[in-house]
Amino acid sequence: MHPTKIRWRESSPVASTTFAFLVGLLTTVVCAWPCGIIAVIAAKRARDSVAIGDFTRARRLVQNALIYSALSLIFGLIMWLVICWRTDVIVHSALRHGIADCH
């Protein structure tokens, strides 16, 4: 086997685990944190698997981390949409009933 192919295969899982970890952190902070925390934990376990040479497990854990990050992003967007919608409904209702006077 060509040496560059060996290096690529060995470095690729590390890059994948780093990417999954960063995406997990971002979705934890910005979106729904419960799924994001699971993503961060899965990415950390994937990095540990790469360290011991278990690339099959690492690949599966990276996939899990990215799935949980996607779920966190989806739940976070839904949460923000609901919050914005509810705030809009409350403000419009208050203005309609004269509770919040703008003068």
Backbone atoms as SQL, in Angstrom:
CREATE TABLE atoms (id INTEGER PRIMARY KEY, chain TEXT, resi INTEGER, resn TEXT, atom TEXT, x REAL, y REAL, z REAL);
INSERT INTO atoms VALUES
  (1, 'A', 1, 'MET', 'N', 0.848, -1.178, 0.000),
  (2, 'A', 1, 'MET', 'CA', 0.000, 0.000, 0.000),
  (3, 'A', 1, 'MET', 'C', 0.892, 1.240, 0.000),
  (4, 'A', 2, 'HIS', 'N', 0.461, 2.262, -0.681),
  (5, 'A', 2, 'HIS', 'CA', 1.229, 3.502, -0.796),
  (6, 'A', 2, 'HIS', 'C', 1.239, 4.241, 0.546),
  (7, 'A', 3, 'PRO', 'N', 2.389, 4.782, 0.981),
  (8, 'A', 3, 'PRO', 'CA', 2.480, 5.430, 2.304),
  (9, 'A', 3, 'PRO', 'C', 1.514, 6.596, 2.500),
  (10, 'A', 4, 'THR', 'N', 1.238, 7.375, 1.450),
  (11, 'A', 4, 'THR', 'CA', 0.329, 8.512, 1.631),
  (12, 'A', 4, 'THR', 'C', -1.091, 8.046, 1.916),
  (13, 'A', 5, 'LYS', 'N', -1.477, 6.920, 1.344),
  (14, 'A', 5, 'LYS', 'CA', -2.812, 6.387, 1.625),
  (15, 'A', 5, 'LYS', 'C', -2.918, 5.930, 3.080),
  (16, 'A', 6, 'ILE', 'N', -1.858, 5.361, 3.611),
  (17, 'A', 6, 'ILE', 'CA', -1.868, 4.943, 5.008),
  (18, 'A', 6, 'ILE', 'C', -1.996, 6.164, 5.913),
  (19, 'A', 7, 'ARG', 'N', -1.206, 7.218, 5.646),
  (20, 'A', 7, 'ARG', 'CA', -1.287, 8.424, 6.466),
  (21, 'A', 7, 'ARG', 'C', -2.671, 9.058, 6.383),
  (22, 'A', 8, 'TRP', 'N', -3.258, 9.084, 5.193),
  (23, 'A', 8, 'TRP', 'CA', -4.589, 9.677, 5.032),
  (24, 'A', 8, 'TRP', 'C', -5.616, 8.927, 5.864),
  (25, 'A', 9, 'ARG', 'N', -5.565, 7.606, 5.816),
  (26, 'A', 9, 'ARG', 'CA', -6.523, 6.808, 6.579),
  (27, 'A', 9, 'ARG', 'C', -6.326, 6.981, 8.078),
  (28, 'A', 10, 'GLU', 'N', -5.098, 7.150, 8.522),
  (29, 'A', 10, 'GLU', 'CA', -4.849, 7.318, 9.944),
  (30, 'A', 10, 'GLU', 'C', -5.226, 8.713, 10.428),
  (31, 'A', 11, 'SER', 'N', -5.055, 9.743, 9.587),
  (32, 'A', 11, 'SER', 'CA', -5.362, 11.101, 10.038),
  (33, 'A', 11, 'SER', 'C', -6.828, 11.465, 9.832),
  (34, 'A', 12, 'SER', 'N', -7.502, 10.803, 8.927),
  (35, 'A', 12, 'SER', 'CA', -8.896, 11.131, 8.635),
  (36, 'A', 12, 'SER', 'C', -9.824, 10.949, 9.836),
  (37, 'A', 13, 'PRO', 'N', -9.726, 9.865, 10.595),
  (38, 'A', 13, 'PRO', 'CA', -10.604, 9.740, 11.762),
  (39, 'A', 13, 'PRO', 'C', -10.386, 10.832, 12.807),
  (40, 'A', 14, 'VAL', 'N', -9.141, 11.286, 12.970),
  (41, 'A', 14, 'VAL', 'CA', -8.870, 12.345, 13.932),
  (42, 'A', 14, 'VAL', 'C', -9.551, 13.628, 13.493),
  (43, 'A', 15, 'ALA', 'N', -9.444, 13.948, 12.199),
  (44, 'A', 15, 'ALA', 'CA', -10.111, 15.141, 11.677),
  (45, 'A', 15, 'ALA', 'C', -11.621, 15.016, 11.830),
  (46, 'A', 16, 'SER', 'N', -12.162, 13.838, 11.591),
  (47, 'A', 16, 'SER', 'CA', -13.599, 13.621, 11.732),
  (48, 'A', 16, 'SER', 'C', -14.047, 13.781, 13.180),
  (49, 'A', 17, 'THR', 'N', -13.258, 13.260, 14.107),
  (50, 'A', 17, 'THR', 'CA', -13.641, 13.386, 15.513),
  (51, 'A', 17, 'THR', 'C', -13.550, 14.835, 15.969),
  (52, 'A', 18, 'THR', 'N', -12.559, 15.567, 15.473),
  (53, 'A', 18, 'THR', 'CA', -12.437, 16.985, 15.828),
  (54, 'A', 18, 'THR', 'C', -13.625, 17.769, 15.285),
  (55, 'A', 19, 'PHE', 'N', -13.992, 17.505, 14.031),
  (56, 'A', 19, 'PHE', 'CA', -15.134, 18.179, 13.430),
  (57, 'A', 19, 'PHE', 'C', -16.412, 17.857, 14.204),
  (58, 'A', 20, 'ALA', 'N', -16.619, 16.582, 14.519),
  (59, 'A', 20, 'ALA', 'CA', -17.817, 16.179, 15.258),
  (60, 'A', 20, 'ALA', 'C', -17.847, 16.826, 16.640),
  (61, 'A', 21, 'PHE', 'N', -16.689, 16.928, 17.282),
  (62, 'A', 21, 'PHE', 'CA', -16.605, 17.554, 18.602),
  (63, 'A', 21, 'PHE', 'C', -16.964, 19.040, 18.524),
  (64, 'A', 22, 'LEU', 'N', -16.415, 19.744, 17.531),
  (65, 'A', 22, 'LEU', 'CA', -16.696, 21.173, 17.384),
  (66, 'A', 22, 'LEU', 'C', -18.165, 21.433, 17.034),
  (67, 'A', 23, 'VAL', 'N', -18.725, 20.609, 16.157),
  (68, 'A', 23, 'VAL', 'CA', -20.145, 20.751, 15.815),
  (69, 'A', 23, 'VAL', 'C', -20.996, 20.460, 17.044),
  (70, 'A', 24, 'GLY', 'N', -20.628, 19.456, 17.808),
  (71, 'A', 24, 'GLY', 'CA', -21.355, 19.147, 19.039),
  (72, 'A', 24, 'GLY', 'C', -21.319, 20.293, 20.034),
  (73, 'A', 25, 'LEU', 'N', -20.145, 20.900, 20.198),
  (74, 'A', 25, 'LEU', 'CA', -20.039, 22.054, 21.100),
  (75, 'A', 25, 'LEU', 'C', -20.891, 23.218, 20.618),
  (76, 'A', 26, 'LEU', 'N', -20.843, 23.494, 19.324),
  (77, 'A', 26, 'LEU', 'CA', -21.609, 24.604, 18.765),
  (78, 'A', 26, 'LEU', 'C', -23.106, 24.391, 18.951),
  (79, 'A', 27, 'THR', 'N', -23.586, 23.204, 18.655),
  (80, 'A', 27, 'THR', 'CA', -25.020, 22.955, 18.811),
  (81, 'A', 27, 'THR', 'C', -25.427, 22.884, 20.278),
  (82, 'A', 28, 'THR', 'N', -24.509, 22.519, 21.155),
  (83, 'A', 28, 'THR', 'CA', -24.815, 22.532, 22.580),
  (84, 'A', 28, 'THR', 'C', -25.035, 23.956, 23.068),
  (85, 'A', 29, 'VAL', 'N', -24.172, 24.859, 22.647),
  (86, 'A', 29, 'VAL', 'CA', -24.243, 26.241, 23.108),
  (87, 'A', 29, 'VAL', 'C', -25.387, 26.997, 22.438),
  (88, 'A', 30, 'VAL', 'N', -25.566, 26.822, 21.141),
  (89, 'A', 30, 'VAL', 'CA', -26.516, 27.632, 20.372),
  (90, 'A', 30, 'VAL', 'C', -27.911, 27.019, 20.350),
  (91, 'A', 31, 'CYS', 'N', -28.006, 25.736, 20.344),
  (92, 'A', 31, 'CYS', 'CA', -29.309, 25.081, 20.126),
  (93, 'A', 31, 'CYS', 'C', -29.771, 24.327, 21.371),
  (94, 'A', 32, 'ALA', 'N', -30.234, 23.131, 21.173),
  (95, 'A', 32, 'ALA', 'CA', -30.770, 22.330, 22.265),
  (96, 'A', 32, 'ALA', 'C', -29.626, 21.576, 22.947),
  (97, 'A', 33, 'TRP', 'N', -29.315, 21.964, 24.167),
  (98, 'A', 33, 'TRP', 'CA', -28.136, 21.413, 24.828),
  (99, 'A', 33, 'TRP', 'C', -28.219, 19.935, 25.189),
  (100, 'A', 34, 'PRO', 'N', -29.382, 19.326, 25.471),
  (101, 'A', 34, 'PRO', 'CA', -29.334, 17.898, 25.829),
  (102, 'A', 34, 'PRO', 'C', -28.774, 17.019, 24.705),
  (103, 'A', 35, 'CYS', 'N', -29.232, 17.230, 23.482),
  (104, 'A', 35, 'CYS', 'CA', -28.703, 16.441, 22.359),
  (105, 'A', 35, 'CYS', 'C', -27.263, 16.818, 22.066),
  (106, 'A', 36, 'GLY', 'N', -26.919, 18.079, 22.239),
  (107, 'A', 36, 'GLY', 'CA', -25.552, 18.532, 21.999),
  (108, 'A', 36, 'GLY', 'C', -24.562, 17.894, 22.954),
  (109, 'A', 37, 'ILE', 'N', -24.959, 17.737, 24.199),
  (110, 'A', 37, 'ILE', 'CA', -24.070, 17.096, 25.185),
  (111, 'A', 37, 'ILE', 'C', -23.813, 15.641, 24.797),
  (112, 'A', 38, 'ILE', 'N', -24.848, 14.958, 24.338),
  (113, 'A', 38, 'ILE', 'CA', -24.672, 13.568, 23.889),
  (114, 'A', 38, 'ILE', 'C', -23.718, 13.531, 22.696),
  (115, 'A', 39, 'ALA', 'N', -23.836, 14.521, 21.794),
  (116, 'A', 39, 'ALA', 'CA', -22.947, 14.584, 20.631),
  (117, 'A', 39, 'ALA', 'C', -21.500, 14.802, 21.059),
  (118, 'A', 40, 'VAL', 'N', -21.281, 15.676, 22.015),
  (119, 'A', 40, 'VAL', 'CA', -19.920, 15.940, 22.498),
  (120, 'A', 40, 'VAL', 'C', -19.332, 14.689, 23.139),
  (121, 'A', 41, 'ILE', 'N', -20.124, 13.992, 23.921),
  (122, 'A', 41, 'ILE', 'CA', -19.647, 12.758, 24.567),
  (123, 'A', 41, 'ILE', 'C', -19.307, 11.699, 23.516),
  (124, 'A', 42, 'ALA', 'N', -20.163, 11.560, 22.497),
  (125, 'A', 42, 'ALA', 'CA', -19.896, 10.577, 21.440),
  (126, 'A', 42, 'ALA', 'C', -18.622, 10.935, 20.675),
  (127, 'A', 43, 'ALA', 'N', -18.417, 12.228, 20.408),
  (128, 'A', 43, 'ALA', 'CA', -17.194, 12.651, 19.708),
  (129, 'A', 43, 'ALA', 'C', -15.958, 12.384, 20.553),
  (130, 'A', 44, 'LYS', 'N', -16.047, 12.600, 21.848),
  (131, 'A', 44, 'LYS', 'CA', -14.920, 12.323, 22.751),
  (132, 'A', 44, 'LYS', 'C', -14.604, 10.826, 22.776),
  (133, 'A', 45, 'ARG', 'N', -15.651, 10.023, 22.823),
  (134, 'A', 45, 'ARG', 'CA', -15.424, 8.568, 22.797),
  (135, 'A', 45, 'ARG', 'C', -14.835, 8.127, 21.462),
  (136, 'A', 46, 'ALA', 'N', -15.247, 8.788, 20.372),
  (137, 'A', 46, 'ALA', 'CA', -14.685, 8.470, 19.057),
  (138, 'A', 46, 'ALA', 'C', -13.193, 8.784, 19.024),
  (139, 'A', 47, 'ARG', 'N', -12.821, 9.919, 19.598),
  (140, 'A', 47, 'ARG', 'CA', -11.397, 10.289, 19.638),
  (141, 'A', 47, 'ARG', 'C', -10.615, 9.265, 20.465),
  (142, 'A', 48, 'ASP', 'N', -11.196, 8.799, 21.576),
  (143, 'A', 48, 'ASP', 'CA', -10.537, 7.770, 22.387),
  (144, 'A', 48, 'ASP', 'C', -10.386, 6.469, 21.590),
  (145, 'A', 49, 'SER', 'N', -11.390, 6.135, 20.790),
  (146, 'A', 49, 'SER', 'CA', -11.320, 4.923, 19.966),
  (147, 'A', 49, 'SER', 'C', -10.234, 5.030, 18.910),
  (148, 'A', 50, 'VAL', 'N', -10.080, 6.222, 18.328),
  (149, 'A', 50, 'VAL', 'CA', -9.001, 6.430, 17.353),
  (150, 'A', 50, 'VAL', 'C', -7.649, 6.251, 18.039),
  (151, 'A', 51, 'ALA', 'N', -7.539, 6.744, 19.257),
  (152, 'A', 51, 'ALA', 'CA', -6.266, 6.651, 19.983),
  (153, 'A', 51, 'ALA', 'C', -5.840, 5.206, 20.213),
  (154, 'A', 52, 'ILE', 'N', -6.819, 4.316, 20.398),
  (155, 'A', 52, 'ILE', 'CA', -6.461, 2.905, 20.606),
  (156, 'A', 52, 'ILE', 'C', -6.502, 2.102, 19.303),
  (157, 'A', 53, 'GLY', 'N', -6.844, 2.774, 18.201),
  (158, 'A', 53, 'GLY', 'CA', -6.806, 2.112, 16.903),
  (159, 'A', 53, 'GLY', 'C', -8.091, 1.431, 16.479),
  (160, 'A', 54, 'ASP', 'N', -9.172, 1.642, 17.191),
  (161, 'A', 54, 'ASP', 'CA', -10.458, 1.036, 16.838),
  (162, 'A', 54, 'ASP', 'C', -11.225, 1.985, 15.905),
  (163, 'A', 55, 'PHE', 'N', -10.852, 1.958, 14.618),
  (164, 'A', 55, 'PHE', 'CA', -11.412, 2.902, 13.654),
  (165, 'A', 55, 'PHE', 'C', -12.877, 2.608, 13.316),
  (166, 'A', 56, 'THR', 'N', -13.282, 1.361, 13.388),
  (167, 'A', 56, 'THR', 'CA', -14.672, 1.015, 13.113),
  (168, 'A', 56, 'THR', 'C', -15.594, 1.632, 14.157),
  (169, 'A', 57, 'ARG', 'N', -15.225, 1.479, 15.410),
  (170, 'A', 57, 'ARG', 'CA', -16.018, 2.076, 16.496),
  (171, 'A', 57, 'ARG', 'C', -15.982, 3.597, 16.417),
  (172, 'A', 58, 'ALA', 'N', -14.826, 4.137, 16.087),
  (173, 'A', 58, 'ALA', 'CA', -14.686, 5.591, 15.977),
  (174, 'A', 58, 'ALA', 'C', -15.600, 6.135, 14.887),
  (175, 'A', 59, 'ARG', 'N', -15.646, 5.462, 13.748),
  (176, 'A', 59, 'ARG', 'CA', -16.511, 5.902, 12.646),
  (177, 'A', 59, 'ARG', 'C', -17.974, 5.882, 13.070),
  (178, 'A', 60, 'ARG', 'N', -18.388, 4.838, 13.767),
  (179, 'A', 60, 'ARG', 'CA', -19.770, 4.735, 14.233),
  (180, 'A', 60, 'ARG', 'C', -20.089, 5.839, 15.240),
  (181, 'A', 61, 'LEU', 'N', -19.153, 6.110, 16.140),
  (182, 'A', 61, 'LEU', 'CA', -19.373, 7.157, 17.140),
  (183, 'A', 61, 'LEU', 'C', -19.405, 8.554, 16.519),
  (184, 'A', 62, 'VAL', 'N', -18.576, 8.790, 15.501),
  (185, 'A', 62, 'VAL', 'CA', -18.620, 10.075, 14.803),
  (186, 'A', 62, 'VAL', 'C', -19.977, 10.246, 14.123),
  (187, 'A', 63, 'GLN', 'N', -20.474, 9.187, 13.501),
  (188, 'A', 63, 'GLN', 'CA', -21.801, 9.255, 12.876),
  (189, 'A', 63, 'GLN', 'C', -22.868, 9.558, 13.924),
  (190, 'A', 64, 'ASN', 'N', -22.786, 8.905, 15.071),
  (191, 'A', 64, 'ASN', 'CA', -23.743, 9.176, 16.148),
  (192, 'A', 64, 'ASN', 'C', -23.646, 10.619, 16.624),
  (193, 'A', 65, 'ALA', 'N', -22.426, 11.120, 16.765),
  (194, 'A', 65, 'ALA', 'CA', -22.227, 12.498, 17.211),
  (195, 'A', 65, 'ALA', 'C', -22.848, 13.478, 16.227),
  (196, 'A', 66, 'LEU', 'N', -22.664, 13.238, 14.944),
  (197, 'A', 66, 'LEU', 'CA', -23.229, 14.138, 13.937),
  (198, 'A', 66, 'LEU', 'C', -24.755, 14.041, 13.889),
  (199, 'A', 67, 'ILE', 'N', -25.297, 12.865, 14.120),
  (200, 'A', 67, 'ILE', 'CA', -26.756, 12.707, 14.171),
  (201, 'A', 67, 'ILE', 'C', -27.322, 13.492, 15.352),
  (202, 'A', 68, 'TYR', 'N', -26.697, 13.348, 16.521),
  (203, 'A', 68, 'TYR', 'CA', -27.178, 14.091, 17.693),
  (204, 'A', 68, 'TYR', 'C', -26.987, 15.596, 17.527),
  (205, 'A', 69, 'SER', 'N', -25.934, 15.999, 16.839),
  (206, 'A', 69, 'SER', 'CA', -25.753, 17.427, 16.554),
  (207, 'A', 69, 'SER', 'C', -26.860, 17.930, 15.642),
  (208, 'A', 70, 'ALA', 'N', -27.221, 17.140, 14.642),
  (209, 'A', 70, 'ALA', 'CA', -28.306, 17.527, 13.733),
  (210, 'A', 70, 'ALA', 'C', -29.625, 17.614, 14.497),
  (211, 'A', 71, 'LEU', 'N', -29.872, 16.648, 15.375),
  (212, 'A', 71, 'LEU', 'CA', -31.094, 16.692, 16.192),
  (213, 'A', 71, 'LEU', 'C', -31.098, 17.925, 17.088),
  (214, 'A', 72, 'SER', 'N', -29.957, 18.250, 17.652),
  (215, 'A', 72, 'SER', 'CA', -29.853, 19.434, 18.491),
  (216, 'A', 72, 'SER', 'C', -30.156, 20.690, 17.685),
  (217, 'A', 73, 'LEU', 'N', -29.640, 20.751, 16.474),
  (218, 'A', 73, 'LEU', 'CA', -29.898, 21.898, 15.605),
  (219, 'A', 73, 'LEU', 'C', -31.385, 21.999, 15.264),
  (220, 'A', 74, 'ILE', 'N', -31.991, 20.884, 14.918),
  (221, 'A', 74, 'ILE', 'CA', -33.423, 20.877, 14.577),
  (222, 'A', 74, 'ILE', 'C', -34.265, 21.284, 15.782),
  (223, 'A', 75, 'PHE', 'N', -34.015, 20.655, 16.932),
  (224, 'A', 75, 'PHE', 'CA', -34.777, 21.004, 18.141),
  (225, 'A', 75, 'PHE', 'C', -34.552, 22.458, 18.543),
  (226, 'A', 76, 'GLY', 'N', -33.320, 22.923, 18.401),
  (227, 'A', 76, 'GLY', 'CA', -33.016, 24.311, 18.733),
  (228, 'A', 76, 'GLY', 'C', -33.760, 25.286, 17.839),
  (229, 'A', 77, 'LEU', 'N', -33.794, 25.007, 16.535),
  (230, 'A', 77, 'LEU', 'CA', -34.526, 25.881, 15.617),
  (231, 'A', 77, 'LEU', 'C', -36.019, 25.879, 15.915),
  (232, 'A', 78, 'ILE', 'N', -36.560, 24.708, 16.180),
  (233, 'A', 78, 'ILE', 'CA', -37.984, 24.625, 16.530),
  (234, 'A', 78, 'ILE', 'C', -38.253, 25.401, 17.812),
  (235, 'A', 79, 'MET', 'N', -37.382, 25.239, 18.790),
  (236, 'A', 79, 'MET', 'CA', -37.545, 25.946, 20.062),
  (237, 'A', 79, 'MET', 'C', -37.541, 27.456, 19.845),
  (238, 'A', 80, 'TRP', 'N', -36.573, 27.961, 19.056),
  (239, 'A', 80, 'TRP', 'CA', -36.498, 29.402, 18.808),
  (240, 'A', 80, 'TRP', 'C', -37.707, 29.897, 18.026),
  (241, 'A', 81, 'LEU', 'N', -38.184, 29.110, 17.073),
  (242, 'A', 81, 'LEU', 'CA', -39.382, 29.503, 16.321),
  (243, 'A', 81, 'LEU', 'C', -40.598, 29.587, 17.237),
  (244, 'A', 82, 'VAL', 'N', -40.755, 28.619, 18.119),
  (245, 'A', 82, 'VAL', 'CA', -41.883, 28.630, 19.053),
  (246, 'A', 82, 'VAL', 'C', -41.778, 29.816, 20.008),
  (247, 'A', 83, 'ILE', 'N', -40.585, 30.079, 20.518),
  (248, 'A', 83, 'ILE', 'CA', -40.403, 31.217, 21.434),
  (249, 'A', 83, 'ILE', 'C', -40.727, 32.530, 20.727),
  (250, 'A', 84, 'CYS', 'N', -40.218, 32.690, 19.518),
  (251, 'A', 84, 'CYS', 'CA', -40.507, 33.927, 18.774),
  (252, 'A', 84, 'CYS', 'C', -41.989, 34.043, 18.457),
  (253, 'A', 85, 'TRP', 'N', -42.612, 32.948, 18.067),
  (254, 'A', 85, 'TRP', 'CA', -44.044, 32.970, 17.755),
  (255, 'A', 85, 'TRP', 'C', -44.858, 33.314, 19.000),
  (256, 'A', 86, 'ARG', 'N', -44.553, 32.674, 20.121),
  (257, 'A', 86, 'ARG', 'CA', -45.291, 32.937, 21.361),
  (258, 'A', 86, 'ARG', 'C', -45.089, 34.380, 21.819),
  (259, 'A', 87, 'THR', 'N', -43.881, 34.892, 21.712),
  (260, 'A', 87, 'THR', 'CA', -43.616, 36.280, 22.092),
  (261, 'A', 87, 'THR', 'C', -44.412, 37.228, 21.209),
  (262, 'A', 88, 'ASP', 'N', -44.456, 36.949, 19.932),
  (263, 'A', 88, 'ASP', 'CA', -45.214, 37.776, 18.997),
  (264, 'A', 88, 'ASP', 'C', -46.707, 37.748, 19.338),
  (265, 'A', 89, 'VAL', 'N', -47.236, 36.579, 19.642),
  (266, 'A', 89, 'VAL', 'CA', -48.654, 36.453, 20.001),
  (267, 'A', 89, 'VAL', 'C', -48.947, 37.223, 21.281),
  (268, 'A', 90, 'ILE', 'N', -48.091, 37.117, 22.264),
  (269, 'A', 90, 'ILE', 'CA', -48.302, 37.806, 23.543),
  (270, 'A', 90, 'ILE', 'C', -48.247, 39.317, 23.354),
  (271, 'A', 91, 'VAL', 'N', -47.271, 39.810, 22.612),
  (272, 'A', 91, 'VAL', 'CA', -47.136, 41.250, 22.399),
  (273, 'A', 91, 'VAL', 'C', -48.332, 41.792, 21.619),
  (274, 'A', 92, 'HIS', 'N', -48.733, 41.120, 20.563),
  (275, 'A', 92, 'HIS', 'CA', -49.882, 41.573, 19.776),
  (276, 'A', 92, 'HIS', 'C', -51.165, 41.540, 20.594),
  (277, 'A', 93, 'SER', 'N', -51.315, 40.529, 21.412),
  (278, 'A', 93, 'SER', 'CA', -52.501, 40.443, 22.266),
  (279, 'A', 93, 'SER', 'C', -52.511, 41.578, 23.275),
  (280, 'A', 94, 'ALA', 'N', -51.359, 41.870, 23.852),
  (281, 'A', 94, 'ALA', 'CA', -51.269, 42.962, 24.828),
  (282, 'A', 94, 'ALA', 'C', -51.561, 44.301, 24.164),
  (283, 'A', 95, 'LEU', 'N', -51.045, 44.527, 22.982),
  (284, 'A', 95, 'LEU', 'CA', -51.296, 45.785, 22.276),
  (285, 'A', 95, 'LEU', 'C', -52.769, 45.909, 21.867),
  (286, 'A', 96, 'ARG', 'N', -53.351, 44.810, 21.468),
  (287, 'A', 96, 'ARG', 'CA', -54.755, 44.812, 21.041),
  (288, 'A', 96, 'ARG', 'C', -55.673, 45.134, 22.211),
  (289, 'A', 97, 'HIS', 'N', -55.339, 44.666, 23.379),
  (290, 'A', 97, 'HIS', 'CA', -56.194, 44.877, 24.551),
  (291, 'A', 97, 'HIS', 'C', -55.786, 46.105, 25.350),
  (292, 'A', 98, 'GLY', 'N', -54.811, 46.841, 24.879),
  (293, 'A', 98, 'GLY', 'CA', -54.411, 48.089, 25.540),
  (294, 'A', 98, 'GLY', 'C', -53.620, 47.900, 26.805),
  (295, 'A', 99, 'ILE', 'N', -53.069, 46.720, 27.017),
  (296, 'A', 99, 'ILE', 'CA', -52.296, 46.471, 28.246),
  (297, 'A', 99, 'ILE', 'C', -50.952, 47.179, 28.170),
  (298, 'A', 100, 'ALA', 'N', -50.322, 47.146, 27.029),
  (299, 'A', 100, 'ALA', 'CA', -49.012, 47.789, 26.863),
  (300, 'A', 100, 'ALA', 'C', -49.216, 49.069, 26.045),
  (301, 'A', 101, 'ASP', 'N', -49.184, 50.202, 26.720),
  (302, 'A', 101, 'ASP', 'CA', -49.377, 51.485, 26.057),
  (303, 'A', 101, 'ASP', 'C', -48.036, 52.006, 25.579),
  (304, 'A', 102, 'CYS', 'N', -47.958, 52.364, 24.321),
  (305, 'A', 102, 'CYS', 'CA', -46.699, 52.804, 23.712),
  (306, 'A', 102, 'CYS', 'C', -46.457, 54.287, 23.911),
  (307, 'A', 103, 'HIS', 'N', -47.369, 55.051, 24.525),
  (308, 'A', 103, 'HIS', 'CA', -47.216, 56.512, 24.648),
  (309, 'A', 103, 'HIS', 'C', -46.436, 56.868, 25.853);
